[in-house]
Amino acid sequence: MRPAGRYAYSEFFQAQQVGYGATIATALTVVIAIVSILFIRAQNAAERKERAGL
């Protein structure tokens, strides 16, 4: 099983399926953005709780 980034690269450049490779890359970017936003929100909530306890 290949990582998603490598799979998108191989589909885009090696298999010449530009649309499919671009779709995989876009979906991967959206997933990473959502996970990052959730992580930042959780981190900010933890910092607020810590400040309230001080």
Secondary structure by P-SEA (a helix, b strand, c coil): cccaaaaaaaaaccccaaaaaaaaaaaaaaaaaaaaaaaaaaaaaaaaaaaaac
